[in-house]
């Protein structure tokens, strides 16, 4: 293990973790590796590779587990040495069955260096210092989102990929799922970084300190210590379902300065630059998991021609992941923007302007606060600057910063959105839809001297604007054309709900009384097509009803099956026309039936 590293004027130190030597096998060789050696399921001659590994006392370990098909099955980690790694990588590349071999620098917390902060004189209510929770454009409007069913992230799971956390913190324990992968490292700076990040996401609402953006979400932690970042991302995503979130607040030294560590973090880029990390992220997003990743604190333009060149040791099929014309990992990449001037008495430039350390470019999807993020845990490698003392479980800081802080803000905002969609019976955002939503809603990036908005870090999320686009609007009256009765709705624990298709969209009647439920079913069973639903207010998230029930139109046609419901799939419009030809319907509308 290397000596402690001290980046920049901040004077903090953290323990660098292992570099990783990765081997990419040739697909046609169908290489299989275990502690006894390597073999080819395609009959290729791998004796030279096996002999080299034996002579150097090395082993190949499948990075993503045995039996994986390409592309995941191509990646292996070399175990047995932390010296001469570049030499060994070069020699491995020349051996049969090997497509490429490269060395990955140690991943680092994407927390920007900086000077000490002056604690406030009377930090009694820490939530008042969490400006990122405020209405847009200053914040993401999280407090408004909490007023909606699911707005605190209920039913959503988030896993933070890092190295260590203080899981017993007084403001976190209620929603923590524990360590889901890897072994945490015993290092205070890494522990503070992880505690900072998960506090932004799920700090207890109404607890003794700060509040997270999605305090109802369940949060786990995946340590890359001992297994590597790609394996940690993969194992984290494997624990999740479509719509859940993997948070990656890490970066690495990139090619600008020869992959060397620098005290100022210049040249650091997102993890997806490396082929195995890209493969892990892409596998996660292909399975519907949102991956929210730091853009890095390297002050790099990710559109620079430097990133079009394939690095030595990378496979021939590698392509620049930062180029919008090339293959995408599907991750939400987050840059760091300035908070409103005067936040905590400090000024980092115009609100929503790019902070000087943040990477930027067309690949970056959105920005979060990159300074002055108030959250759980200590400051750098010491106690909290807001609340310190001997009890680490009661530490809080005013100065979480960097693209890792920004990523936590955006990840928490997306967890809130997914919770609202789940409570409304709507499908969760896909990774592609999440990126599109962040790019087309939100508070726009602004210019700063020497840092124009053309240096893209994207917009700051605006939950009110995002949810207005995703949820059906309220209606005062209309014809309910279809019905779904959710006696066991999703997420678990929410109350019964009627789902009505009114004015071209599915809308919910939350916790309808027996008289309303009976009236709605009676109207649909009686086939009173076209009758008015006046007096009923149905929305995508909540509703209230008068005594005048909505009545039925045509239940046949494209239907949305809410998560967790068991309603019968509605017939498509062409099926309805077929039914009419068979004599099942008469006139212009069909009698409505409740789904079984």
Order of alpha helices (4+ residues) and beta strands (2+ residues): beta-beta-beta-beta-beta-alpha-beta-beta-alpha-beta-beta-alpha-beta-beta-alpha-beta-alpha-beta-beta-beta-alpha-beta-beta-beta-beta-beta-alpha-alpha-beta-alpha-beta-beta-beta-alpha-beta-beta-alpha
